[in-house]
Amino acid sequence: MSENVVSLHKTTETPDESAPVTTLTVVPDPAPAKPVPLWVRSGRAVRTVVTHETTRTTARAVVRHSLYTVNGGRIVARRTWDGKTGARYERMLRAAEAAGNYEVAEEWEERLQRFRDARHRRRMDLLHSPVDVAKGVGVGVGMSIGVLVALGVVMAINNHNVGDVITPLSATIEFIGLLIRIVQVVWGPALVVGPLLALLGMWAVGSKQQAAPAWVMPANVRNSEGEPITPSIVVKALRDLGIPAMRNAIKEMGDAGASMLGPIRIAGCGVEVDVTLPSGVATNEVQGKRRKLAENLTRHEHEVFITIPQAARTVRLWIADSGALDEPIGPSPLVTDETMTADYAKGRAPWGQDLRGDAAALSLYQRHLLITGLSNQGKTAALRALALWAVLDKTVEFRIADLKGAGDWAMFEGLATVLIQGPTDEHVIEATEMIEGLVTEMERRMEQRRLDPSIVFPPLIGLVDEAQVAFMCPAVDEDKKPYGGSKATSRYFMAVRKVHNQGRVVNVLMWEGTQDPTDQNLPKLVREGAHTRASLALGTESQARMALGDKAVDGGAAPNLLRPGLDKGTLVVASDGIAIPAGQASITVRTHFIDDEGATAITDRAKAMRDGVTTLTVIERGEERDALADIASVVGDASRVRTQDVLKRLAMLDEDAYGKWSFLDLKRELAGTGAEPYKSDGVMVVSRDRLTAALANRDDDGSASAS
């Protein structure tokens, strides 16, 4: 832009080139804005008015109530037509045929025939009715006049006035005239009010049926807030699934599509309904459309569950109330009831609630257990809740390996006879030897059982949390046998398999918890050996099949559809140890969460019920052993322990040092200490007090020698 320079002072002298020059810059005025045309301003105003929410709400209300009246009239007309004709029977007949229920179709055909016969008789009666009506009117009028005249004669005799003979007849004529005048007065307004009342009645019918498109309904209805599940909603949802055979069958049924549905029952925080599918529609077709069905029912996918009951060609729908599954369930009875105890053989662990809101309790008796799921979904909490119940039965012995090592099982110190905590290869080696110890004990019990079939053994449960760490462990022993893996040479794998094969008959059980199941970290033979299989949220259907088996997944189990993070603690369970509705292969359980403080309080109660239990922990390999101190440590707080149990505990403490010990080795080690084994109640035992005295005497001797 060019600048116009205007001198502020006039001078005759030659200006100094170095002196500053004051200048004024004149900027031209910008061009004036063009006025907005009137038609543009008018258009903007009209658009603002038209698109305003108040205008849209008003327009929707006008259209909605108009359609209520129109469609209400259609509903009334159809009901009238159904009442006067056999259309309703024919519609029911077509619905039964479409559903393949031919017995019901024959019944409706018989009803239709009876209706037609009765209608024919009524129409034949109408041919004679005009003559009968005319005769009846004539006789009635004549009798009425006669009665009135007779009444007038009586009045005339009584009043001695002949004119009273026609008084009743005159009064009747005047009354009829009064009625005619009333009708003349009312008739005009009635012609106006009558249609208005009829329209109001049609509006009421349409409003009750909500006979208008969704886009004109109020916001809360469009968003389906609080919308109850009704037969018509379920039928529409099934019709719109995109299954041609289903859509055509329901179309042929007309309004009778609800005949597919059983009664809608309240079930916990939702409703439950059985749907008998039309001929040509398979149950797996509906299962595969779970998301679309849920959205058609104005629910989220996780709020609709589809299972297969016993009845043929039937699916059972459980539909949660909106948002109900996001609400937590109450605390565990183990926390709220401090007097609760457990009965391993006859009792059931209070694990949580099913979707109906009923208590879900699991029997642990002689059942191997497997719980899987993605990381941080509540697997350890669900597994620990069962152990916390079982430990309240003082006959139950636990040997626990926590291969995560985050302290989730620390409260079992002093309850479990073995407690391994850590994720390293060394911890996996210890866990493997722990399970091999279960195998040794199982074989010992099997031998005793062969000698005495009536013997009953106390339950012994080996529990490995984060078992995938063991299966994926690359460590090998001195014979080059791997601890991990899924081959026949894997020590951990084979030990678990042996317990699965024979352990339950002598009450030696295996519980495992593992993440993200695959063929590598959870071999097929191991997962199929579990009697109770449960899964939290998983990533894929193939993982769900690994976790629960094909039968449960084909029957509707879908842990892969649970929401990671949002459905923490929600399990899909396949087991005969929990009450599952007839015809279903699995049940969904929302487990109680027991925090560390509550778990510690429960284990403290369990410790109070038992004699002292010494918990063996991981030791460093290769350290020099103090045999007398180790014997005292495995005896623990018990007043005396059988020598056979002492040998078993020593082997678990250090397989290398004590694994091959016999009774003679134990006797030789204790000889001369004053703590030698002795017989009590017919069995050889070792005394805690004698061991304590032997250790004290040894220390005193050592101190005296040092001095």
C-alpha positions, 0 to 999 in steps of 0.5 A, a space after each residue: 500500500 502506498 503512503 502519503 507523507 504530509 509535512 507538519 512544519 514548513 521551513 526554508 532551511 535545508 533540512 538536516 539529513 540526519 535529523 528525524 522526520 515526523 510523518 503521518 501515514 494516512 490509511 484509506 477507509 475500508 470499503 463499506 460492508 454490503 447489506 445482507 439481502 432481506 431474503 437471506 435474513 428472512 431465510 435465516 430467521 425461518 431456518 432458526 425457527 424451524 430447527 429450534 428444539 421447541 418447534 421440533 418438539 411441538 411438531 412431533 407432539 402434533 404429528 404424534 397425537 394425530 397419528 394416535 387418533 388415526 392409528 387408534 381408529 385402525 385398531 378399533 376398526 380391526 378389533 371390530 372386524 375381528 369380532 364380527 368375522 373369522 379373521 382372528 381365527 384365520 390369523 391364529 390358524 396361519 400362525 400355528 401353521 407357520 410355527 409348525 404346531 399343527 395340533 394347535 392349528 387343528 384346534 383353531 380350525 375347529 373354533 373357526 368352524 364353530 364360529 361360522 356355524 353360529 354366525 350362519 344361525 344368527 343370519 338365518 334368524 334375521 330373516 324372520 326377525 322383522 315380522 316377529 318384531 312387528 308382531 311384538 310391537 303391535 302386541 306391546 302397544 295394544 297391551 300398553 293402551 289397554 293397561 292405561 285405559 284400565 287404569 283410567 277406568 279405576 281412577 274414574 270410578 274412584 274419583 266419580 269423574 268419567 274424564 279420568 278414563 283418558 288421563 293416564 293415556 293423555 299423560 303418557 302421550 305428553 311424556 312421549 312428546 316431552 322426550 321428543 322435544 328433549 331429543 330435538 334440543 340435544 340432537 344438534 349438539 350431539 351431532 357435534 360432540 359425538 364425533 369428538 367423543 369418538 375421536 377422543 376414544 380412538 386417540 386413547 386407544 392409539 395412545 395406550 398402544 403408542 401407535 406412532 413412529 419412533 421419531 415422533 415419540 418423546 425423548 425418553 421413549 425414543 431413548 428407551 429409558 425405562 421401556 419394559 419388555 413386552 411380548 410385542 417388543 420381543 416379537 419385533 426384535 426377533 422379526 428384525 434379526 435379519 433371519 428370512 425364515 423368522 421374518 416371513 413366519 412372523 409376517 404370516 402370524 400377524 399380531 399373533 407372533 406372540 404365540 411363539 413366546 412363553 410367559 415373561 417372568 421376572 428373573 432377578 434384575 431382569 426378565 426371562 422368556 422362552 421362545 419357540 422358533 418357527 419351523 426352518 429357524 435353528 437355535 444357533 442362528 439366533 445365538 449368532 445374532 446376540 448383538 442385534 437382538 440386544 439392540 433391537 430390545 434397546 439393551 447393550 449386548 452384555 445385558 442379553 443372554 441366550 441359552 438353550 433349554 431342554 425343549 426342542 427348537 427353543 431359546 431362552 432369553 434373559 434380558 437385564 433391566 437397563 444398567 442393572 448389571 453395572 450395579 455391584 452385588 452385596 458382600 460375601 456371607 463369609 465376611 458378614 457372618 463371622 460364625 460361618 463354617 464350611 463342610 467340604 463334603 456336604 456344603 457349598 461355597 457361597 460364591 456370588 449371585 446368578 443373573 436372576 439374583 439368586 445365591 450361586 453356591 459351588 460344591 467343591 467335593 472331589 472336583 478339580 477346578 480351573 478358572 481362566 480369564 484375561 489379566 486383571 479381571 478378578 481371577 485370583 479373587 474368585 479362586 481365593 473366595 473358594 479357598 477362603 470358604 474351604 479353609 473354614 473346614 479344618 480337615 482341608 489341607 492346602 498347598 499353594 503356589 502363587 506364581 505371581 507373587 504379589 501377596 494375594 495369598 499371603 494370608 494363608 501363611 500358617 494355614 497352608 502347609 506349603 506356600 510358594 510366592 514368586 514368578 521365577 523359574 526357581 518358584 516354578 521348580 518348587 511348585 512342580 515339586 509341590 505337585 509331585 508331592 501331591 502325586 506321592 501322597 495320592 499314590 500312598 493313599 491309593 495303596 492304603 485304599 486297596 488294603 481298606 476300601 472303606 477308608 476316607 481320607 481328608 481333603 488335600 488341595 493343591 492350588 496353583 495361581 497363574 499356572 501359565 507361568 509353570 507351563 511356559 517355564 523353560 527350566 530343565 532338571 539335571 536329567 534334561 527334563 523340562 519343568 514346563 511345556 505340554 509334552 510327556 517329558 514335562 514334569 509339571 504337566 505330567 504331575 498335574 495329569 496324574 492328579 487329574 487322573 486318580 486324585 479325586 477318589 482319594 480326595 487329592 484335588 488340583 485347582 488352577 488359575 490361568 490367564 488368556 488360555 492357549 494350547 501353549 499355556 494351558 494344554 488340552 489334557 489339563 483343561 479337560 481334566 477339570 470337573 469345574 471350569 469357569 471363565 471370566 472375560 476372554 478375547 475370542 470364542 476359541 479361547 472360550 472353547 478352551 476354557 469351558 469346552 465345546 458343549 458349554 459354548 455351543 449351549 450359549 456360554 460366551 465369556 468372550 462377550 463379557 466386557 473386560 474391565 466392566 464385568 470384573 468378577 463375572 464368571 461363566 461356569 460349567 460344572 455339575 457342582 452348581 445349580 444350572 437351569 435344566 437344559 443349560 450347559 453353563 451359568 453366569 455368576 457375579 462373584 462376591 469380592 473379598 478384599 485383603 482385609 476381609 480375607 485376612 479376617 477369615 483366615 484368622 478365624 480359620 487359624 483359631 479353629 486349627 492346631 498350629 500349622 507350619 507353612 513351608 516356604 521356598 528355600 534356597 537350593 544348595 544350602 547346608 541343612 540343619 536336620 534337627 532344626 528342620 524336623 522341629 520346623 515341620 512339626 511346628 506348633 502341634 504337640 506331636 506329629 506322626 513320623 510318616 507326616 514328618 517324613 512327608 513334610 521334610 521331603 516337601 521342605 527339601 526334596 534333595 536332602 530329605 526326599 529319600 529319607 526313611 523311618 530309620 533315617 529319621 530315627 538315626 538322626 534323633 538318636 541320643 537327642 532325647 527326642 526319639 520317636 515313640 509310640 502314642 495311640 498305636 502310631 509312632 510320633 515325634 514330640 514338639 516339646 522333646 525337640 525343643 528341649 533337644 535344640 536347647 540342650 544342643 545350643 547350651 552345649 555349644 555355648 559351653 564348648 565355646 566358653 
